[in-house]
Amino acid sequence: MHSFGYRANALLTFAMTILALMCTLASLSDNFNSPTPSAHVKVVNINRFQKQPKGNDEVSMQLNISADLQSLFTWNTKQVFVFVAAEYETLKNSLNQISLWDGIIPSKEHAKFWIHTSNKYRFIDQGSNLRGKEFNMTLHWHVMPKTGKMSADKIVMSGYRLPDEYR
């Protein structure tokens, strides 16, 4: 006969093997999901556009953010981290990203939303590069699963422009 310790070890090893297999299958099942999220960001108003005493440009704006991210949720999704970034080019950098707003979506029921807000984080450029600058608003999301690897994607919305003069 086998001892109690030997039997407990065999049972625990078998249970952990089954658990690992189930987690692998759950993670692989997300590869069959083809999400179709949609989003729109509108700049309602430029509240403030000024040059700071140190010479940097600063922008404060009102935004309308609407999104339908329900298709990102599967039975393996724990939560989705979402943020809106202003993206533009300067002579020094080919890509500048400024996060303007972010949030955590805990469930599918909260994944369809409309928000009227001002930028949550300061929109500052090092230097005087923002006057008349064209930029994109990009909605980024990171899907955090219960098991498996995290995935990320984005929707780029172009056609935004800052004023030519400070306000």
Buried (B, 14 or more C-beta within 10 A) or exposed (E): EEEEEEEEEEEEEEEEEEEEEEBEEBBEEBEEBEBEBEBBBEBEEEEEBEBEEEEBBBBBBBBEBBBBBBBBBBEBBEBBBBBBBBBBBBEEEEEBBBBBBEBEBEEBEBBBBEEEBBBEEEBEBEEEBBBEBEBBBBBBBBBBBBBBEEBEEBBEBEEBEBEEEBE
